[in-house]
Amino acid sequence: MPFLYNLLAEDVLEQVGSSLSGLSEEEAERRLLQYGKNVLEKTRKLDGLKIFLRQFKSFIVYVMLAALALSLAIGGWVDAVIIAAIIVLNAFLGFLQEYRAERSIEMLRKLSSPTAVVLRNGKEVEVAAENLVPGDIFLFEDGKKVPADCYLLEVVEVKVDESLLTGESVPVEKRVGELGGTLELADRKNMLFAGTSVVAGRGRAVIVATGMQSEMGHIARMLQEQGEKKIPLENKLEQLGKKISVAVLVLIAVIFGVLLLRGHEFFDGLLVAVSLAVAAIPEGLPAVVTISLALGVQVMLRRNVLVRKLNSVETLGSTTTIAADKTGTLTKNEMTVKRIFANENHYDVGGEGYSTKGEISCEGKPANLEELRMLLLCGKLCNNAKLLDTGIRGDPTEAALLVLAKKAGIEEEYARVKEIPFTSESKRMSTFHRMGRKDSLFVKSAPEMLIADCEYIQLGGRVAAFTRKEKERVLQVNNEMASSALRVLGLGFSKEGEESSLVFLGLVGMIDPARPEVKEAIATCKRAGIRVVMITGDHRLTAEAIAREIGIEGGSMTGEELDKAAELKDKMRKVNIFARVNPGHKVRILEALKMQGHIVAMTGDGVNDAPALKKADIGIAVGSGTDVAKEACDMVLQDDCFASIVAAIEEGRGIYDNIKKFINYLLSCNLAEVLVIFFAILIGFKVGGEIVVPFLAIHLLWINLVTDGLPALALGVDPAMKGIMERKPREPDEAIISRNLGWNIAFIGVLLTIAVLGLFWYNLDTAIKAQTIAFTALVVFEIVRLQIIRQQYGLGLLTNKWLLVAVGVSILLQFAILYTPLSAFFGVVALSLADWLEIVIAGLIIYAVGLIGGSLIRRVTHQFD
C-alpha cells in the first residue's frame, strides 16, 4: 500500500472519506467516537505504591535488610537506626526519580494546539483541537501550530518550522501534489505534522492522523514502551551485594562452628559471629554512593549542568560514546553568512549567529564595503525578517542577510512599493523600492536560476555584460560553496525596475555555525577515549562539513541507508555522522552502539530526540530545548554548552574513583577484622588457661561505626586526581572489584591481620590490655589505610579538609573510650606512651609496605585501580 504522500489529493480525500467541503457535524461526532480524542494518551498508568516498593528490589538492599536484622539481634541499635535511615533515603530518592520521569508525556501533550479552524458542513468553524478527526479540512496561516498530521491541499508560500520533530534547522517550504519513493519526515514536503509551527504563508489541508496515530503520537508511544534502564553502577553494586551476602552466610556458619568447637558458650559464640557478620557487611556503601553523587550534583550545577537523576552522574563518568544532536547542541541553530563572492573576489565574513559584530574581509584585509554596497542593500531590502532584542522574527536565512547588512553598517531604508513573493516554481523573491524617481528591483534567488536570467554583472562598481564564460565561472564558485555545505543565494537588482535588465550582484553563502567551544570539547573527549557521534536531520553535506570543522572523523550515513542496512552493528564501527534521520533511526543507532558494548550518552533538544534521550544510558538535553526533551533526559545543559559535558564527565569519573576508594578501604579493613578473629580462634590464644580473642563484639561494632563511618564518608568528597581526563574509559562490563583492586584488598587485609595479631600476641600477658591494643591498633591502621589508597591517586594529606576533620573526630572518640569512664563499658584500659609507640611504629611499617605492595600489584595486573 503506497504512503499517503505518494498519492494525489483526490486519492487521499477518498481514502480518509472526506471532500473539499469537509465533514458534516454528525460525521465528525461519529468519527470522534471511532478514533477518540486528538490527544496523546498514556498506555500505562502509574501506581505510586508499586514504584516505591520497586526501590527495594535490589540485592544490595537485601544485604542491608539482613544487616539491619542482625544489628537488632545483637542489640546494636545505633547501627540499626543508621542502616534503616539509609534504606529509606535510597528508596525515597529512587521513587522521586521514576515518578518525575513520567512527566515527559505530559510535556508532549502541551505541544498540541488548543483550537483549530476547520470546515464543517461547508463552513469555517473554530473547534477544540482535541475534537479534530481524520477527514477534517484544516485551514491555517502563519503563526499557527499544526494540531494533527495533515496532507496539503492548497498552499500559498507556506514554510513550516519542523526542527523540534526532524532536527532540520531551516524552515521547510511546503508544496502540493504527490511525491515519489520512500521519504523521511523532513522530505515529505506535501505533509504537515502535529506539533510543528507555520512560520509563513497560508493554506488548507486534510487531517489524516490524530492523537496517538500521528507522528507525535508515535514518539509518545516509543517513550512509554521503553522499560526502566539500569545504570552500570546499580548492576555492579547488585553483583557485589550477592557476593558479599554469600560470604557473610559462610562466615557466620564457619566462625560460629569453630567457636563452639573451641568450647565457647552458644550465645557468646553466636554474638561474636553475628557481630563479625555485621562488620563484614558494607552497610555504609549506599550512604557513600548517595552522598558522593549528591555532592557531585552540586558541583555540576555550579558548572551549568542540572542533574535530574542522581545516579546519572556516575554513569556519565563511564561513558564511552556521546551521540550528539547537531542542531542546538553542536551548532548554534542560527544561520550565519560566512562567505560572499562578488566583483570576482572571495570575501570572508566574521562573527557568529545573529550577533552584528564581525568584519568582512578580502584576502585577510578589510574589504572595500562600497564595492559590496548594492549586494548588502539587496539582502537588507529583499527581506521580510526582523531583528529583535530577544532574537529574530521570520526566516533564519533572511535574518542572516539582515545581520550581514548590520555588520557592514548599511542603514539605508527605501519604501517598498511592490513584492513578488517566493514560490517553489520561481525559487525567487522580488521587491520593488522607490529610489529617486524610479522604482528599483531587488531579487534574491536560487543561484542557477538568477544567473540564467541576468544580462549584466556588477564588477568593481561598474556594470558589464554577463558573458557565458563569466556565468560558467560563477556557477563553478556556486558549486564549490555548496560542496562546503553552505546554503547559497544569488542576489541581483535592476535600476530600471525591469527583470529584463537584471544585474548580477554576487553570491552569499551561509551556514548554521558550530558552537565555538565545541571543537576543543571534542578534542578533550578524544583524549579521554570517548567517541563522539553526530546525529542530525540535516542534509549529509551539511552534516559532513560541520563534522570536519569540529573534529568529528569517520564515515557518514543517511536515514534511508539505515533503513536498507540489514546489519547495523558492524557499520557503526566506522560511521560517526548520521544525516536525515528520524526518531526511530536515533533509537536504532543507540541500540547498535549498545550492542557493541558502549555506554552511550545522547544529547538533544527537540521532541524528535526524546525517545533516544530516554533510551540512552544517559540522556542530556540542552537548556534551550523543548520541555519534552528535558523531561525525558537525565541531565540538562543549562548553558547549551557542549563543553559542559566534558566537565560532567570529569566529575563523574572522580565520583566513581571515590566509590572505588571506599570499596577498597571498607572491604580491606572488614577483611582484616574477619581474618583477625578467624585466625585467633584457629590459633587459640590463651590467658590463664582461657581462650581469648582480640576483639569483643562491642569493639567490632565501634570500629564499624567510627572508622567505617565518618572517614569513609569523607572519601566521597576527595578531589579528582590530576590527568583523570587522560585516562581511557573503563570497560563497560568491568567488575566493580577489578583484579588489581581484589588483590589489593586481599594484600592489605592480610597485612593488617598480621600486624594486629602480632601486637595482640606480644602484649598477651594481660587479656584486657592485649585486646585494647589490638582494638586501638586496628582503628589506627584503618586510618593509615586511607592514605595508602589516596596516595595511589596522587592525593596528599591536606587535599581533603573533611577527611582531616573525620579522622580527627575518630581519634578523639577513640581517646574518649580509652581515657574516660567509658572504658569500663567498652572493656578497655588506658594505654601508655610505650603502647602507643608500638602502634605508631607498626602503622608506619604498614604504610611503607602497603605502598610498595600496591605498586607491585599494579605492575603485575597492568591495572590502575
N, C-alpha and C positions, 0 to 999 in steps of 0.2 A: 504493500500500500504506500503510495507516494506521500511525502511530507506536505503539510499544508502550504508551505512556502513554495512548493513546486507546482501549485495549482493556479488556475486563473480565478479571478474574483467570483465569477458566476458559479464555478465549481465549489468554491469554499462556502458561498452562501447556501448552495444546495446541500452541502454536507452537514452544515450546522442548522439547517432548517429555518432559514431566515430570508429576508429580502431587503432591498434598499430602503424600504419604508419602516423597517424594524419589526418588532413583535407587538402583538396586542397585549393589553394588561392581563387578560385572562391567561394567555400563553406564558407570559413572564412569571405569573404566580405558580403555574403548573411546573415550570422548569425549576423554579426556586425550591419546590418540594423535591423534585427529582435530583438536582445537583447539589443542593444545600447552599448555605450562605457563602458569599465570596470572602471568606476569612481563612486564616491559617489555623488549623486545628492541632491540638495535642494528641498524638497517637498513644501516649501513655501518661497516666496520672501519677502524681507524687503522693507517697504516704510518708509523712514526716517521721512517724514512729519506726517504720521499716528502715528508713535511711539512717536513723540514729542507731538502731540495733546492728545495722550492717557494719558500723565502725568497729564492732567488737570481733568481726570475722577475720582475725589475723593471728598467726601463731605466736608472734611476739607478745600480743595481748594475752593469749592463753598462758604463756610463761609468766607474765606479770600477775595474772589472777592466781596462779599457783604460788608465786612468791607472797602474795597477799594472804593466802590461806595459811601458809607455813608460818608467816610472821605472827599471825593471830594465834596459831597453835602454841608458839613458844613465848607468848606474851610480849612480842615486840611491837607495841602499839605505835611508837613513833614511825618505825619503818612502814607499818601497815597504812597509816594515815597518808604518808608521802606517796606510797605506791598507788593508793586509791585515787588521790588527787591527780596524779599523772595520767591514770587510765581515763578518768572523766574528762580532763582537759583535752587529751588527744581525740576522744570521741566527739566532743563538742566542736572542735576545730574542723574535723572531717565532715560533720553534719552541715556546718555552715557553708563549706566549700561546695558540697554536692548540691545543696538546695539553691544556692545562688547561681550556679552554672545553668540551671534550667531557665533562667530569665531570657536567654538568647531567643527563644521562640516568641516571647512577649515583645522583644525589640523588633522582630520581623513583622509582627502584627502592626506596629506603629507606622511602618512604611506605607501602609495602604492609604489610599485617598479617601477622605470622609464622604464626599459626594461626587457625582459624575453626571454629565448631560448626555442623555440617550434619546433615541426615537422610540416612542411608544404610541401605538395607534396612529402612526404617521406624524406625530407632533413631538416637538422638543420638550422634554421634561427633565427636571433635576431629581435624581434619586440617590438614596444612600448607597455608597459603593458596595456595602455588604449584600445588597439586594440585586446586584448585577448578575446576569445569567448568560451562558453561551447563546449567541444569536442576537443579542442587543447590538444596536448600531451606536457606537460611541463617537461623540463629537468633541473635538479637542482643539486647543490653541496653545501658543507659547505660555510657559509658566505653569502648566497643568501637570499633575502627576498622573501617570498611567495606572489605572486601578486593576487591570487584568490583562492577560495576553490577548493580543488582537492581530487580525490580518487587515492590512491597509487597503482601503477602497478609493481614497482620494487624498492627495497631499498638495499643499502649496508651500514650497520652500521649507519643508519640515526637517529639523535637526533635533536629535534626542541624545541626552546625556545618559549613557548606559554604563558609565565607569564603575558604579557600585555593583553591577551584575557581571560585566565582562572584563573589567580591568582596562578597557580602551580609554586612553586619556583624552582623546579628541571627540567632540560630539559627532554622532553618526548621521549622515544625510540619508533620509528615507525616500523610497520610491514605490510606485505601484506596479503590479504585474508579477507574473510567475518568475521564479528563479530556478536554475538548473543545478543538479548534483546534490550531494550531501554537504550541508554547510554548518559551520559553528554558529553560535548565537551572534557573535559580532558581525557575521557576514549575511545575516538574514535581514536584508535591507527593506523587505516588504512586511515586516512584523514589528509590533510594539510589545514590550514586556512589562508586566506588573512591577511597580516599584521604581521604574525609571522616570525621567523628567523631560518634558518637551521644552527645549530652550529657544526654538524659533519655528515660525510657521503655524499652519493650521491644517485641519483635515478631518476625515471621518474614517472609522474602521469598524469591522465586525468583531465582536468578542468571541474568541474560540476556546478559551480555557479560564476557569476561575478557581479561586481558593487553592486547595492542595493539588489541583491538576495543572496549575500554572508553573512556570519555571521557578518562581519564588517558592511555590509550594514544594517543588522537588527538593530545593535546598533545605527547607524546613524538615522534610522527611529524612533527608540524609543526616541532619543534625540529631534527630531524635532516635534514629536507628542505631547510631553508634553507641556501643556499650561504654561503661566507665573504664578508663585506662589506668593501669597500674604503673607507677613510676619505677625506675630501676632501683632506687633506694628501698622502696617498700618490698620489692621482690627479694632483695638481698637481706634485709632485716628479717624477713619471714624465714628464709633459709637458715640464717644464723640462729633464730629462735628455736627452730626444730632441732638443730644440732645441740644447742645448749640444754634444751629440755631432756633430750635423751641422756646427755652426760650427767645431768643432775639426778635423774632417776637411778642411774647406775651408781652414782656417787653415794646417794643415801643408802642404797642396799649394801654396798661394799663396806662403807665406814661403820654402819650400824652392826653389820655382821662381825667385823673384826673386833669392835668394842665389846660385844657380847662374849666372843671367844676369849678376850683378854680378861674377863671377869668383871666388867663394869655392870652396874645396875641397869635394868631395862630402861627406865625413864631417863637416867643420866646419859646413857648411850644414844637414846633417841633424840634428846635435847641437843647433844653435840652434833649429831648427824644432820638434824634439821637446821641448826644454826649455820653449819657449814654450807648446806644447800642454799640457804638464803643469801649467804655471802657470795656464792658462786653465780647466782642469777643476776644479770646486769640490769636491775630494775631502773637504774639511772639512765639507761641508754635512750629511751623515748624522751625523757626530760632534756637531755643534752641535745638530741636531734631537734626537738621543738624550739629550744632556746637559741640554738645556733641558727636555725632557719629564720626565726623571728627577728633576731638581731641583724641578720643578713638583709631581711626585708627593709629594715630601717635605713641601713647603709645604701641600699639600692634606690630607695625613694629619694635620698639626697642627691643621687646621680640620675634623677628623672626617669626611673623605672618603677612603675607601680605594679607590685606583685599581688595578683588576685588569689592565687593558690599557693599556700606556703611551701609545699614540697617541690614546686617547680623550680625553686632556687637551686636545689641540689641537682635536679635533672638538667638544667641549663649548663651546669658545670661539667656534665658528662657528655654534652652534645658533640656529635661527630660531623653533622651536616646541618647547615642552615638553608632552608628553601625560602628564598626571599621574593616577595611580590615586588615587581619593578615599580609600578605606578604608586607614588605616595610614600614609598619606603626607600628604594634606591634612587629614585628620581623625585623632583620637587612637584610634579603634576602641574607645572607652569610652562607653557610654550615660550620659548625664547629664541629670538633671531640671533644666529651665530655667524652667518656669512652673507655677504652681498656680492653679486657680480654685476658691475656696471662700468661703462666707459672703458671696456676691455681690461678692467682691473679687478682683482680679488680683494675684498675688504673683510676684515675680521671685526666682530662686534663683541666687546667685553660685557661683563655683568651677568647676573643670573636671575631667572624668574621674572617677576613683574617689578623688580627694583629698577628705577630710572637712572641708576648710577652705572656707568660703563662708557668706555671710549671706543670710537670707531677708528680703526687704523688700517693702513695700507702698507704692506711690506715692513711692518714694525714701526712705522712712523704715523703720527696723527693724520687722518685723512682730510682731504680738501672737501669740506662739507658743502661748499657751494656747488661743486660738481654733482653732488648727490641730492641737492635740494628738491628737485622735482620728483625724484623717486620717493623720498621720505614724505613729501607732501601728499603724494598719491596714496601711500599707505595710510596716512592720517585721515584723509578726506573720504576715500572709498572704504568706509568703515562704519559699522553700527554698534561697536562695543563701547563700553565706558570704563574708565579707570576711577575707582572709588578708594577712599581711605581704608575701607575694610576689605578691599580686594578688587575683583573685576565683575562686570555685568556683561554678559554676551559671550560670543565665541572666543575661545582662548587664542585662536590663530589671529583674529582681528585685534585682540588685546595686545598681542606681541608686536604688531605693527604700530600701535599707539605708543607703546613703551619705546620702540626704536626711534620714533619721531621725537619723543621727550629727551632721549639721550643726546640727540643732535640739536636740541633747542628749537625745534620747529613749533612755533606757537600760532602761526597764521590760521585764520578762520575765514572761510568763504561760504556764503549761504548756498545750501543745496536746493536746486530748483526741480530736480527730477532724479529718479532712481530706477534702474532696470535690475531687479533682484537676481540673485544667483539661482540657477536651476541645474538639475543634473544633466540636462541636454546641452545647455550652453557652456556650463562649467565656467561662468563668468559673472562678475558683478560690476555694474557700471553706474557711476553717479555723475550728474551734471552740476557745475557750480558757477555762480556768477562771478567772473573775474574781469573787471573792467567793463567794457561794453558788450562782451560776448560771453557765452556760456562755454566753459571748458569741460572736456570729458575726461574722467579718470577711470581706469579699468584695472581690476586685478583678476587673474585668470590662471587656469592650468597652463604652464609654460608652453607646451607644444601647440596648443590652440592659439594662444596670443601671438606667438612667433609667426605662425602661418598667416595671421590677419594683419600684421603690422607691415606698413610700406616703408617706414623710416626707423632710424635708430638714433638715440642721442649719444654723442661721443664728445666728451670734454667740453660740454656747454654748447656744442653746435649740433644741428640736426643733419644727418646724412642718409643717403639711400640705404635700405636694409637689403644688402645683396644676398644671393643664395649662399655664397661662401661664408659670409658673416653669420647667416642663420644656422648653418651647419656647425659653426664654431660655438654658438650659444647653446645649441641643442646638446653638444658634447659636454659643455660645462654643466648643463642641467642634469645630464645622466650621471656625471661624476658626483654632483651634490646629492642626488637621490640615492646613489650607491653608498653614500656615507650616512644613510638613514635620515637625511634632512627632509623635512616637508618643504617643497619648493613652490613658490608662487611667482608668476610673471606680472610685472607692473607696466602700464602704459598710459599715454594721455594724448589728447588732441586739443590744441588751442582753438581749432575751428569748431569743435563740438561735433565732429563727424567721425564715424567709425572707419570711413574710407581713408582717413588721413592719420591713422594711429601711429604714434611714435613709441618705439620700444624703449623703456627706461632701464630695465635690468631684472635680475633675479634675486629673490630673497629666500634664504634657507634657514629654517628654524627647527628646533627640536625641544622635547621635554628634557631638560638637563639633569645630569646626575647631581645628587647632593654632594657638596664639596668635601665633606668628611668621610664619604663612603669608601673612596679608594684606599685610604690608609687603614680604615677599619677592616676591609677585606684582606689587605696585606697582613695585618695582625692575625686574622683568622688563619691565613695560610701558615704563618709561623707557628701557630698553635695547633696545626694539623687538622683544622676544621675546614671542610669542603663547603663552598657557597654555590648554591644552585639558584638561577634566576627563573621565575615563573611569571608569565605576563600574558595578557590578552592582546597585546600589540602585535604588529607585523614582525616577521622574522628578521628583516633587515634592520629595523629599529632596535629590536632586542639585541642583535649581534653587535651593533655599533655601540650601544650603551655598555654592553658587557666588555668589549675591548677597552673602552675608556676607563672603566673602573677596575679592571684587572681580573675579570672572570674569564677563565680559559675553558676550552673544550668545545665539543660539537653542539649543534642546535637541532631542535626537533619541533614540529608543529603539532597541534591538536589532531589534525587529520592523520598525520603519520602515527600518532599514538594509537588512534583507533585501529589502524591497519596492522600495528605491531602485535604479533602473536605472543611473543615473549619479551617483556619489557625489562626484566631483571638484568640481563646481560648488557642491553643497550645503555642502561643507566650508569655503567662504569665509565663511559666516555662522554656522555651528554650532560652538559651543565646549563644549557639555555633552552627553555621551553616557551614557545610563542603560540599565539592564537589558541589558548586553552580555555576550557570552561570548567565549572566547579567539579564535575565528575573526573575530569582529567587530573586536576590537582590532587584529589584523593588517591587516584591510581598511581601517580608519581610517588606520593608519600608511601604507599603500600610497597612499591617496588624498592624504594630506599630501605624500608624496614626489613624487607626480605633479605637484603644484603647485610643485615645486622647493624644498621646505623641507628643512632639515637638522633631523631630529627626534630629540629625547631623550625616552625613555619611562621613567617612574618606576613602581614597583610593588613588591608584597611577596608575592603569592601564586603558587601554581602556575599559576593562570589567566593570570598576567602573563608567564610565562617565554617563550612564543613571540614575543610583541611585544617583550620586552626584548632578545631575541637579534636580531630583525629590525631594530630601530630603529638609526639611525646611532650612537646611544649609549644603552645601557640602564643605568638607575640603580635599584638595589634598596635598600630601607631595611634597616637593621641588624637590626630585629626580625622581618624577613620570613623566608620559608622558604628552606632551603638551595638549593632548585631555582632560585628567583628569583636568589639571589646568584651561583650558578654560571653562569647564563645571561647575566648582566649584564656591563657594562664597568667599573662602579664601584659602591661601596656607601656609603650614608649611614649612618655608624656611630651617629649620634645621632638617626636618623629625622627629622632637621630639614630641612624643605623649604628653609629659608634657606641651608643649606649648599650647595645647588645654585647659588645666586647667587654665593657665594664661589668655587665651582669655575669658573663661567663667567668671572668676573673674572680668575682665574688663567689660564684657557685663552686668553682674549683677550690677556693680557700676553705669554704664551709665543708666540703667533702673531706679535705685534708684534716680538718679539725675533728670530724666524726671518726675518721680512721685513727687519729691520735688517741681519742677517748677509748675506742675499742681496744687498741694496742695496750694502753695503760690499764684499763679495767680488767681485761682478761689475763694479762700477765701477772697482775697483782692478785687477782682472785685465784689464779692457778697456784701461785706461791702459797696462799693461805691453805688451799686444799692439800698440796703436797707436804707442807709442814706437818699438818695434823696426821695425814696418812702415813708418812714415814716415821713420825714419832710413835704412832701406835704400833707399827711393824717392829720398830727397834725396841720398844717397851722401856722407855726411860723410867727409872725408879728412884724414889727418895724415901728412905726409911722403910723399904720393902713394899711401898705402894707405887703403882704406875701413875705417872703424871703426864699431862700433855701440855704443850707450850701455851695454849690459849684456852681460856674459859669461853663459854657461849656468849657472855656479855661482851668479851673482848672482840669477838668476831662481829657482833652487831655494831659495836662502837666504830671499828675500822670501816665497816660498811657505810656508816653514816658520815663519819668525819673525813677520812682520806678518799673514800669513793664518792664523796658528796661535793663539798664546795670546790676543792682544787680541780676535780674532774669537770665540773660545770664551767669553771673559768677557762678551761681549754677551748670551749666553744667560741670565745672571743679572741683567740690568738690571731695575729695579723697573718696575711698570706705571705708565703716565702717569696723571696726575690726570684724573678725568672719563671714564675708559675705559668706565664703565657708562652713560654718557650717549650713547654712540655707537650708531647703528643697527647690526644685524648686517651683516657683509659679504655680498654676493651669493654664493649657493652656487656659482654657475658662474664666479665671478670668477677670472681667471688669477692665479697667484701673483705674476707681474710685471704690475702694473696699468699703465695709460697713464702715470700720474704717476711710478711707480717706473721704468718704462722710459726716459722722458725724463730722469729724474734721473740714472740710471746713465750714459746717453749724455753728458749735460752735464758731469758730474764727470769722466768718463773723458777727454773732450776737454780739459777744463780742466787736469787733471793732466798730460796729454800735452804741452800747450803749455808748461807750467812746466818740466817735466823736459827737454824738447828745448831750451828756451831756455837753461837753465843749462848743459846739455851743450855747446851751440854757443858760449856765452860763454866757457867755460873750455877750448876745444878746442886751446889751444897745446900741451898735453901730453895724449896719449891716455889714459894711465892715470889722471891726475888728473881729466880730464873724466868718465871712466867712474865713478870713485869718487864724485864729486859727484852725478852722475845717479842712481847706485845708492843713495847715502845719502839724497838728496833724496826719492826715491820712498818709502823707508822712513818718513821723517818725514811726508811728505804723506799717506800712508795712515793714519797715526795722527791727523793733523788731520781726515781724512775721517770718522773715528769720531765725533768730537764734532759735526761738521756734521749727521750723521744723528741723533744723540741729541738735539741741540738742537731738532729738529723735534718731538720727543715731550716737550719741556719738561723735559729732564733735564740737570741741571748737572754740572760736572766731578767733584764729590765724592759723587755719589749711588750710585756703584758701586765699592766698595773693591777688588774683584777685578779690575776693569778697570784701575784705577790701578796695581795690582801688575803686571798683564800688560804694560802699556805701559812701566813702569819696567824690567822684565826685558828687553823687546825693545830698549830704548835701550841698556841696559848691554851686551847681546850685540853690538849694532852697534858700540859703542865698543871692545869686545874685539877685533873683527876689524880695526878701523882702527888701534888703538894697541898691538897686541901682535904677536908673530911670526906670528900667523895671517894677517896682511895679505898675506904672500907667497903663501900658499895660495889666498887669495881674489883675488889680483891687484889689490890696492888700496893706496893710500898714505894717510898721516896727513893730516887736513885741518886748516888753520889757522883761527884765530878769524874771519878775514875770510871764509873759505869758509862757515863755519857761519852767519855773519851773512847771507850771500846766501840760504842755505836757509831761515833763520827768516823773513826778510822775504817771501820767496816763499810760505812757508806761511801767513803772516798774510793775504796778499792772497787766497790760495785760500780761506781760512776766510770772509773777508768776501764775496767774490764767490759762493762756494758757498751761503751763507745767502740772499743776495739772489736768486740764480738759482733756488734751491729754492722760495722763496716765490712767485716769479712763475709757476713751473711749476704749483704747486698751484692758483693762481688760474685759470690757463688751463684746466687739466684738471678743475677742481672735484672733485679727489680729495685725500684726506689723505695716503695713502701711495703 
